[in-house]
Amino acid sequence: MKRQLEPGAELEGFTIEACIHSGSIAHVYRVRHSLALRDPGFPLAMKVPRRAVAEGVQDTVSFEVENHIMQVLKGPHVPRFVATGDLQNMPYLVTEYVHGKSLGHWLGASERPAVDALARLGVAVARAVHSLHQQNTVHLDLKPANVLIRDDGSAVLLGLGLSFHAHYPDLLAGQLSRAVGSPAWMAPEQVVGVRGDLRSDIFAIGVMLYQLATGELPFGSPRTTAGLRQRLWTEPAPLRGLRPDLPEWMQEVIVNCLQSEAARRYPSAAHLAFDLNYPEQVIVTERGRKVQRSRAATYFRRWFKATGLHYQPSPLPALQAATLKSDLTPDKDAPF
């Protein structure tokens, strides 16, 4: 385990200013270029793994994935890449330090966000995710801690160590267990080992919107494979049963994100952003009006259907994101 670097320490041309996060996988520091002439003109953050390369395969692979992906992503919805260290000898990743509040800020508030604020947050996240998908990248670890909201209301995505990029080998698929991600926000297809479907990120957005709207996680925080698999056929409590003031259109939108079958979710994050921006265009079905869970017989039908369900790899994320047609016809056995 690597010890934390002290303020004033230097690492390959960067001076440590302060440790701003100390997690189980990495330390994150505010840093500056030791040479003023190399200052890029924006604040910097450095991520340094806590473990040596030989100590943890998952952490090492995740850090390598993030290293590669951050160097090719562009646009305002990811931190700008600055520098990286040698993975074997001196691993670190330096990017732009982004000022903003994580979605956890709203989760920690004493009151749930108003509907219009909830919609604005959802639009910001959906637009950021769509930008990622247009670059053939699927995040696959979206959660409140990995989403920053700037003062101007735009979203920035962090924590790309579990991501899938269509033009790079998927190191995580070959070296780690089948279910790779954060359990509470993981899509059903991720549970059974399918990576690279952009609609997995849409499911995670749905989980975050549910969480922001109600203060609850729709599927809890399972720690076992059996617990994770239950989201293939179970349904969360209807949002309006937990928060009666939530409009039917908002429940309809969030439920569309949380469908167990990826084909029944929004076909792209852009579609999700549109509905959140124009609620008058949302067609409310029985799913949006529901306030009680389904009967046990419905769960049994879903369980039986899920036992024979085979998820198929998706097209390139950029091609999938450009597709404008999708069957969103409600399934009587689908959640809600």
TIDO-17242 format. One record per residue (C-alpha): residue number from 1; y, z, x; residue in three letters. Coordinates in steps of 0.1 Angstrom, whole numbers, plus 5000, padded with zeros to 4 digits. Example, Ala and Ser with C-alpha at 12.3 -4.5 7.8 and 13.67 -1.06 7.14 Angstrom:
BEGIN
{i 1, Y 4955, Z 5078, X 5123, aa ALA}
{i 2, Y 4989, Z 5071, X 5137, aa SER}
// end
This chain:
BEGIN
{i 1, Y 5000, Z 5000, X 5000, aa MET}
{i 2, Y 5033, Z 4990, X 5014, aa LYS}
{i 3, Y 5060, Z 5016, X 5016, aa ARG}
{i 4, Y 5094, Z 5010, X 5000, aa GLN}
{i 5, Y 5121, Z 4995, X 5021, aa LEU}
{i 6, Y 5152, Z 5016, X 5027, aa GLU}
{i 7, Y 5188, Z 5004, X 5021, aa PRO}
{i 8, Y 5202, Z 4988, X 5053, aa GLY}
{i 9, Y 5168, Z 4975, X 5064, aa ALA}
{i 10, Y 5165, Z 4939, X 5073, aa GLU}
{i 11, Y 5138, Z 4914, X 5065, aa LEU}
{i 12, Y 5139, Z 4879, X 5079, aa GLU}
{i 13, Y 5176, Z 4875, X 5076, aa GLY}
{i 14, Y 5181, Z 4895, X 5044, aa PHE}
{i 15, Y 5196, Z 4930, X 5042, aa THR}
{i 16, Y 5182, Z 4954, X 5016, aa ILE}
{i 17, Y 5209, Z 4970, X 4994, aa GLU}
{i 18, Y 5189, Z 4990, X 4969, aa ALA}
{i 19, Y 5155, Z 4991, X 4952, aa CYS}
{i 20, Y 5161, Z 4981, X 4915, aa ILE}
{i 21, Y 5125, Z 4982, X 4904, aa HIS}
{i 22, Y 5093, Z 4997, X 4917, aa SER}
{i 23, Y 5062, Z 4985, X 4898, aa GLY}
{i 24, Y 5025, Z 4987, X 4904, aa SER}
{i 25, Y 5024, Z 4952, X 4918, aa ILE}
{i 26, Y 5058, Z 4948, X 4937, aa ALA}
{i 27, Y 5091, Z 4963, X 4947, aa HIS}
{i 28, Y 5122, Z 4944, X 4937, aa VAL}
{i 29, Y 5154, Z 4949, X 4957, aa TYR}
{i 30, Y 5190, Z 4938, X 4955, aa ARG}
{i 31, Y 5196, Z 4920, X 4988, aa VAL}
{i 32, Y 5222, Z 4899, X 5006, aa ARG}
{i 33, Y 5221, Z 4874, X 5034, aa HIS}
{i 34, Y 5226, Z 4891, X 5068, aa SER}
{i 35, Y 5247, Z 4861, X 5078, aa LEU}
{i 36, Y 5277, Z 4856, X 5055, aa ALA}
{i 37, Y 5276, Z 4819, X 5062, aa LEU}
{i 38, Y 5243, Z 4816, X 5044, aa ARG}
{i 39, Y 5255, Z 4834, X 5013, aa ASP}
{i 40, Y 5247, Z 4811, X 4983, aa PRO}
{i 41, Y 5275, Z 4825, X 4962, aa GLY}
{i 42, Y 5255, Z 4844, X 4937, aa PHE}
{i 43, Y 5237, Z 4878, X 4938, aa PRO}
{i 44, Y 5202, Z 4879, X 4952, aa LEU}
{i 45, Y 5170, Z 4898, X 4943, aa ALA}
{i 46, Y 5139, Z 4900, X 4966, aa MET}
{i 47, Y 5104, Z 4907, X 4953, aa LYS}
{i 48, Y 5080, Z 4922, X 4979, aa VAL}
{i 49, Y 5043, Z 4928, X 4970, aa PRO}
{i 50, Y 5032, Z 4964, X 4973, aa ARG}
{i 51, Y 4997, Z 4954, X 4985, aa ARG}
{i 52, Y 4987, Z 4935, X 5016, aa ALA}
{i 53, Y 4970, Z 4902, X 5011, aa VAL}
{i 54, Y 4935, Z 4916, X 5017, aa ALA}
{i 55, Y 4939, Z 4945, X 4993, aa GLU}
{i 56, Y 4941, Z 4929, X 4959, aa GLY}
{i 57, Y 4930, Z 4894, X 4949, aa VAL}
{i 58, Y 4947, Z 4894, X 4915, aa GLN}
{i 59, Y 4981, Z 4905, X 4929, aa ASP}
{i 60, Y 4979, Z 4880, X 4958, aa THR}
{i 61, Y 4970, Z 4851, X 4936, aa VAL}
{i 62, Y 4997, Z 4860, X 4911, aa SER}
{i 63, Y 5023, Z 4863, X 4938, aa PHE}
{i 64, Y 5013, Z 4829, X 4952, aa GLU}
{i 65, Y 5015, Z 4813, X 4918, aa VAL}
{i 66, Y 5050, Z 4826, X 4912, aa GLU}
{i 67, Y 5060, Z 4815, X 4947, aa ASN}
{i 68, Y 5050, Z 4779, X 4940, aa HIS}
{i 69, Y 5063, Z 4777, X 4904, aa ILE}
{i 70, Y 5097, Z 4792, X 4912, aa MET}
{i 71, Y 5104, Z 4765, X 4938, aa GLN}
{i 72, Y 5100, Z 4737, X 4912, aa VAL}
{i 73, Y 5116, Z 4751, X 4881, aa LEU}
{i 74, Y 5152, Z 4742, X 4873, aa LYS}
{i 75, Y 5178, Z 4750, X 4847, aa GLY}
{i 76, Y 5197, Z 4781, X 4834, aa PRO}
{i 77, Y 5166, Z 4798, X 4819, aa HIS}
{i 78, Y 5150, Z 4808, X 4852, aa VAL}
{i 79, Y 5165, Z 4825, X 4883, aa PRO}
{i 80, Y 5175, Z 4801, X 4911, aa ARG}
{i 81, Y 5150, Z 4800, X 4940, aa PHE}
{i 82, Y 5164, Z 4809, X 4974, aa VAL}
{i 83, Y 5137, Z 4817, X 5000, aa ALA}
{i 84, Y 5101, Z 4828, X 5005, aa THR}
{i 85, Y 5081, Z 4844, X 5033, aa GLY}
{i 86, Y 5048, Z 4836, X 5047, aa ASP}
{i 87, Y 5021, Z 4848, X 5023, aa LEU}
{i 88, Y 4997, Z 4860, X 5051, aa GLN}
{i 89, Y 5023, Z 4877, X 5074, aa ASN}
{i 90, Y 5054, Z 4886, X 5055, aa MET}
{i 91, Y 5052, Z 4878, X 5017, aa PRO}
{i 92, Y 5084, Z 4880, X 4998, aa TYR}
{i 93, Y 5103, Z 4859, X 4972, aa LEU}
{i 94, Y 5141, Z 4858, X 4970, aa VAL}
{i 95, Y 5158, Z 4844, X 4939, aa THR}
{i 96, Y 5191, Z 4848, X 4920, aa GLU}
{i 97, Y 5197, Z 4882, X 4906, aa TYR}
{i 98, Y 5204, Z 4878, X 4869, aa VAL}
{i 99, Y 5227, Z 4901, X 4851, aa HIS}
{i 100, Y 5214, Z 4909, X 4816, aa GLY}
{i 101, Y 5195, Z 4932, X 4793, aa LYS}
{i 102, Y 5157, Z 4929, X 4788, aa SER}
{i 103, Y 5144, Z 4928, X 4752, aa LEU}
{i 104, Y 5133, Z 4963, X 4758, aa GLY}
{i 105, Y 5170, Z 4973, X 4754, aa HIS}
{i 106, Y 5167, Z 4964, X 4717, aa TRP}
{i 107, Y 5133, Z 4980, X 4713, aa LEU}
{i 108, Y 5147, Z 5012, X 4727, aa GLY}
{i 109, Y 5176, Z 5013, X 4702, aa ALA}
{i 110, Y 5177, Z 5038, X 4674, aa SER}
{i 111, Y 5178, Z 5011, X 4648, aa GLU}
{i 112, Y 5160, Z 4977, X 4645, aa ARG}
{i 113, Y 5182, Z 4946, X 4650, aa PRO}
{i 114, Y 5199, Z 4932, X 4620, aa ALA}
{i 115, Y 5183, Z 4900, X 4607, aa VAL}
{i 116, Y 5210, Z 4877, X 4622, aa ASP}
{i 117, Y 5208, Z 4895, X 4656, aa ALA}
{i 118, Y 5170, Z 4891, X 4654, aa LEU}
{i 119, Y 5173, Z 4854, X 4647, aa ALA}
{i 120, Y 5198, Z 4849, X 4676, aa ARG}
{i 121, Y 5174, Z 4867, X 4700, aa LEU}
{i 122, Y 5145, Z 4846, X 4688, aa GLY}
{i 123, Y 5165, Z 4813, X 4692, aa VAL}
{i 124, Y 5175, Z 4823, X 4728, aa ALA}
{i 125, Y 5140, Z 4830, X 4738, aa VAL}
{i 126, Y 5126, Z 4799, X 4721, aa ALA}
{i 127, Y 5151, Z 4777, X 4738, aa ARG}
{i 128, Y 5143, Z 4792, X 4772, aa ALA}
{i 129, Y 5106, Z 4788, X 4766, aa VAL}
{i 130, Y 5110, Z 4752, X 4755, aa HIS}
{i 131, Y 5129, Z 4744, X 4787, aa SER}
{i 132, Y 5099, Z 4758, X 4806, aa LEU}
{i 133, Y 5075, Z 4737, X 4786, aa HIS}
{i 134, Y 5095, Z 4705, X 4792, aa GLN}
{i 135, Y 5089, Z 4711, X 4829, aa GLN}
{i 136, Y 5051, Z 4712, X 4823, aa ASN}
{i 137, Y 5049, Z 4750, X 4827, aa THR}
{i 138, Y 5035, Z 4776, X 4803, aa VAL}
{i 139, Y 5046, Z 4812, X 4809, aa HIS}
{i 140, Y 5015, Z 4830, X 4796, aa LEU}
{i 141, Y 5029, Z 4865, X 4802, aa ASP}
{i 142, Y 5059, Z 4866, X 4779, aa LEU}
{i 143, Y 5068, Z 4902, X 4769, aa LYS}
{i 144, Y 5100, Z 4922, X 4765, aa PRO}
{i 145, Y 5102, Z 4932, X 4802, aa ALA}
{i 146, Y 5100, Z 4895, X 4813, aa ASN}
{i 147, Y 5129, Z 4883, X 4791, aa VAL}
{i 148, Y 5165, Z 4889, X 4800, aa LEU}
{i 149, Y 5194, Z 4882, X 4777, aa ILE}
{i 150, Y 5227, Z 4874, X 4794, aa ARG}
{i 151, Y 5261, Z 4885, X 4781, aa ASP}
{i 152, Y 5266, Z 4850, X 4767, aa ASP}
{i 153, Y 5234, Z 4853, X 4746, aa GLY}
{i 154, Y 5212, Z 4830, X 4766, aa SER}
{i 155, Y 5177, Z 4840, X 4778, aa ALA}
{i 156, Y 5163, Z 4840, X 4813, aa VAL}
{i 157, Y 5125, Z 4842, X 4819, aa LEU}
{i 158, Y 5110, Z 4864, X 4846, aa LEU}
{i 159, Y 5075, Z 4873, X 4858, aa GLY}
{i 160, Y 5059, Z 4839, X 4862, aa LEU}
{i 161, Y 5030, Z 4851, X 4883, aa GLY}
{i 162, Y 5004, Z 4844, X 4855, aa LEU}
{i 163, Y 5019, Z 4810, X 4846, aa SER}
{i 164, Y 5002, Z 4776, X 4843, aa PHE}
{i 165, Y 5018, Z 4745, X 4858, aa HIS}
{i 166, Y 5001, Z 4712, X 4849, aa ALA}
{i 167, Y 5007, Z 4697, X 4884, aa HIS}
{i 168, Y 4993, Z 4725, X 4904, aa TYR}
{i 169, Y 4958, Z 4739, X 4907, aa PRO}
{i 170, Y 4952, Z 4768, X 4883, aa ASP}
{i 171, Y 4943, Z 4795, X 4908, aa LEU}
{i 172, Y 4941, Z 4821, X 4881, aa LEU}
{i 173, Y 4915, Z 4803, X 4861, aa ALA}
{i 174, Y 4892, Z 4801, X 4891, aa GLY}
{i 175, Y 4895, Z 4836, X 4906, aa GLN}
{i 176, Y 4902, Z 4861, X 4879, aa LEU}
{i 177, Y 4886, Z 4873, X 4847, aa SER}
{i 178, Y 4887, Z 4852, X 4816, aa ARG}
{i 179, Y 4915, Z 4871, X 4798, aa ALA}
{i 180, Y 4945, Z 4869, X 4820, aa VAL}
{i 181, Y 4978, Z 4883, X 4806, aa GLY}
{i 182, Y 4994, Z 4914, X 4790, aa SER}
{i 183, Y 4970, Z 4925, X 4762, aa PRO}
{i 184, Y 4996, Z 4933, X 4735, aa ALA}
{i 185, Y 5012, Z 4898, X 4737, aa TRP}
{i 186, Y 4982, Z 4877, X 4747, aa MET}
{i 187, Y 4973, Z 4847, X 4724, aa ALA}
{i 188, Y 4937, Z 4844, X 4710, aa PRO}
{i 189, Y 4929, Z 4814, X 4731, aa GLU}
{i 190, Y 4939, Z 4833, X 4762, aa GLN}
{i 191, Y 4914, Z 4859, X 4753, aa VAL}
{i 192, Y 4886, Z 4833, X 4754, aa VAL}
{i 193, Y 4898, Z 4818, X 4787, aa GLY}
{i 194, Y 4919, Z 4788, X 4776, aa VAL}
{i 195, Y 4951, Z 4784, X 4797, aa ARG}
{i 196, Y 4978, Z 4758, X 4796, aa GLY}
{i 197, Y 4985, Z 4756, X 4758, aa ASP}
{i 198, Y 5022, Z 4759, X 4752, aa LEU}
{i 199, Y 5015, Z 4774, X 4718, aa ARG}
{i 200, Y 5002, Z 4805, X 4736, aa SER}
{i 201, Y 5038, Z 4812, X 4744, aa ASP}
{i 202, Y 5048, Z 4807, X 4708, aa ILE}
{i 203, Y 5023, Z 4834, X 4698, aa PHE}
{i 204, Y 5038, Z 4858, X 4724, aa ALA}
{i 205, Y 5073, Z 4851, X 4709, aa ILE}
{i 206, Y 5059, Z 4860, X 4675, aa GLY}
{i 207, Y 5046, Z 4893, X 4688, aa VAL}
{i 208, Y 5080, Z 4901, X 4704, aa MET}
{i 209, Y 5098, Z 4892, X 4671, aa LEU}
{i 210, Y 5074, Z 4913, X 4651, aa TYR}
{i 211, Y 5080, Z 4942, X 4676, aa GLN}
{i 212, Y 5118, Z 4938, X 4674, aa LEU}
{i 213, Y 5118, Z 4936, X 4636, aa ALA}
{i 214, Y 5095, Z 4966, X 4629, aa THR}
{i 215, Y 5092, Z 4986, X 4661, aa GLY}
{i 216, Y 5054, Z 4981, X 4660, aa GLU}
{i 217, Y 5030, Z 4958, X 4679, aa LEU}
{i 218, Y 5012, Z 4936, X 4655, aa PRO}
{i 219, Y 4978, Z 4940, X 4672, aa PHE}
{i 220, Y 4983, Z 4973, X 4690, aa GLY}
{i 221, Y 4976, Z 4976, X 4728, aa SER}
{i 222, Y 4939, Z 4969, X 4732, aa PRO}
{i 223, Y 4923, Z 4976, X 4766, aa ARG}
{i 224, Y 4888, Z 4961, X 4761, aa THR}
{i 225, Y 4876, Z 4925, X 4755, aa THR}
{i 226, Y 4862, Z 4935, X 4721, aa ALA}
{i 227, Y 4896, Z 4949, X 4711, aa GLY}
{i 228, Y 4914, Z 4918, X 4723, aa LEU}
{i 229, Y 4890, Z 4895, X 4704, aa ARG}
{i 230, Y 4899, Z 4911, X 4671, aa GLN}
{i 231, Y 4931, Z 4891, X 4669, aa ARG}
{i 232, Y 4909, Z 4860, X 4664, aa LEU}
{i 233, Y 4903, Z 4871, X 4628, aa TRP}
{i 234, Y 4924, Z 4902, X 4620, aa THR}
{i 235, Y 4959, Z 4902, X 4607, aa GLU}
{i 236, Y 4988, Z 4926, X 4614, aa PRO}
{i 237, Y 5004, Z 4946, X 4586, aa ALA}
{i 238, Y 5029, Z 4923, X 4568, aa PRO}
{i 239, Y 5064, Z 4928, X 4582, aa LEU}
{i 240, Y 5080, Z 4933, X 4548, aa ARG}
{i 241, Y 5056, Z 4962, X 4541, aa GLY}
{i 242, Y 5070, Z 4979, X 4571, aa LEU}
{i 243, Y 5106, Z 4967, X 4567, aa ARG}
{i 244, Y 5114, Z 4958, X 4531, aa PRO}
{i 245, Y 5149, Z 4945, X 4539, aa ASP}
{i 246, Y 5134, Z 4917, X 4560, aa LEU}
{i 247, Y 5139, Z 4884, X 4542, aa PRO}
{i 248, Y 5109, Z 4864, X 4532, aa GLU}
{i 249, Y 5119, Z 4834, X 4554, aa TRP}
{i 250, Y 5119, Z 4856, X 4585, aa MET}
{i 251, Y 5084, Z 4869, X 4577, aa GLN}
{i 252, Y 5073, Z 4833, X 4572, aa GLU}
{i 253, Y 5086, Z 4823, X 4606, aa VAL}
{i 254, Y 5070, Z 4851, X 4625, aa ILE}
{i 255, Y 5037, Z 4847, X 4607, aa VAL}
{i 256, Y 5037, Z 4810, X 4617, aa ASN}
{i 257, Y 5039, Z 4821, X 4653, aa CYS}
{i 258, Y 5011, Z 4846, X 4650, aa LEU}
{i 259, Y 4984, Z 4823, X 4636, aa GLN}
{i 260, Y 4951, Z 4828, X 4653, aa SER}
{i 261, Y 4945, Z 4791, X 4656, aa GLU}
{i 262, Y 4970, Z 4775, X 4679, aa ALA}
{i 263, Y 4971, Z 4743, X 4658, aa ALA}
{i 264, Y 4985, Z 4763, X 4629, aa ARG}
{i 265, Y 5015, Z 4777, X 4649, aa ARG}
{i 266, Y 5047, Z 4759, X 4655, aa TYR}
{i 267, Y 5040, Z 4728, X 4676, aa PRO}
{i 268, Y 5068, Z 4736, X 4700, aa SER}
{i 269, Y 5093, Z 4763, X 4707, aa ALA}
{i 270, Y 5121, Z 4739, X 4696, aa ALA}
{i 271, Y 5106, Z 4738, X 4661, aa HIS}
{i 272, Y 5107, Z 4776, X 4661, aa LEU}
{i 273, Y 5143, Z 4777, X 4673, aa ALA}
{i 274, Y 5153, Z 4752, X 4645, aa PHE}
{i 275, Y 5138, Z 4774, X 4618, aa ASP}
{i 276, Y 5155, Z 4805, X 4631, aa LEU}
{i 277, Y 5188, Z 4786, X 4633, aa ASN}
{i 278, Y 5185, Z 4771, X 4598, aa TYR}
{i 279, Y 5167, Z 4796, X 4575, aa PRO}
{i 280, Y 5176, Z 4776, X 4544, aa GLU}
{i 281, Y 5152, Z 4750, X 4557, aa GLN}
{i 282, Y 5122, Z 4773, X 4559, aa VAL}
{i 283, Y 5097, Z 4768, X 4531, aa ILE}
{i 284, Y 5085, Z 4802, X 4521, aa VAL}
{i 285, Y 5048, Z 4804, X 4511, aa THR}
{i 286, Y 5027, Z 4833, X 4500, aa GLU}
{i 287, Y 5026, Z 4844, X 4536, aa ARG}
{i 288, Y 5063, Z 4851, X 4536, aa GLY}
{i 289, Y 5061, Z 4871, X 4504, aa ARG}
{i 290, Y 5032, Z 4892, X 4512, aa LYS}
{i 291, Y 5036, Z 4930, X 4516, aa VAL}
{i 292, Y 5000, Z 4942, X 4517, aa GLN}
{i 293, Y 4970, Z 4932, X 4540, aa ARG}
{i 294, Y 4943, Z 4909, X 4528, aa SER}
{i 295, Y 4910, Z 4921, X 4513, aa ARG}
{i 296, Y 4879, Z 4928, X 4534, aa ALA}
{i 297, Y 4862, Z 4897, X 4522, aa ALA}
{i 298, Y 4890, Z 4876, X 4538, aa THR}
{i 299, Y 4884, Z 4893, X 4571, aa TYR}
{i 300, Y 4847, Z 4885, X 4569, aa PHE}
{i 301, Y 4854, Z 4848, X 4563, aa ARG}
{i 302, Y 4878, Z 4847, X 4593, aa ARG}
{i 303, Y 4853, Z 4866, X 4615, aa TRP}
{i 304, Y 4826, Z 4841, X 4606, aa PHE}
{i 305, Y 4849, Z 4812, X 4613, aa LYS}
{i 306, Y 4860, Z 4826, X 4646, aa ALA}
{i 307, Y 4824, Z 4830, X 4659, aa THR}
{i 308, Y 4820, Z 4792, X 4659, aa GLY}
{i 309, Y 4855, Z 4784, X 4670, aa LEU}
{i 310, Y 4859, Z 4764, X 4702, aa HIS}
{i 311, Y 4894, Z 4761, X 4717, aa TYR}
{i 312, Y 4901, Z 4728, X 4734, aa GLN}
{i 313, Y 4924, Z 4723, X 4764, aa PRO}
{i 314, Y 4958, Z 4711, X 4754, aa SER}
{i 315, Y 4977, Z 4680, X 4766, aa PRO}
{i 316, Y 5004, Z 4683, X 4793, aa LEU}
{i 317, Y 5030, Z 4708, X 4781, aa PRO}
{i 318, Y 5058, Z 4683, X 4784, aa ALA}
{i 319, Y 5040, Z 4658, X 4762, aa LEU}
{i 320, Y 5030, Z 4685, X 4738, aa GLN}
{i 321, Y 5066, Z 4697, X 4735, aa ALA}
{i 322, Y 5077, Z 4662, X 4727, aa ALA}
{i 323, Y 5053, Z 4659, X 4698, aa THR}
{i 324, Y 5071, Z 4661, X 4665, aa LEU}
{i 325, Y 5041, Z 4660, X 4641, aa LYS}
{i 326, Y 5018, Z 4689, X 4634, aa SER}
{i 327, Y 4997, Z 4701, X 4604, aa ASP}
{i 328, Y 5014, Z 4734, X 4594, aa LEU}
{i 329, Y 4997, Z 4735, X 4560, aa THR}
{i 330, Y 4988, Z 4771, X 4553, aa PRO}
{i 331, Y 4952, Z 4780, X 4556, aa ASP}
{i 332, Y 4940, Z 4804, X 4528, aa LYS}
{i 333, Y 4920, Z 4822, X 4554, aa ASP}
{i 334, Y 4947, Z 4823, X 4580, aa ALA}
{i 335, Y 4966, Z 4856, X 4587, aa PRO}
{i 336, Y 4989, Z 4866, X 4558, aa PHE}
// end
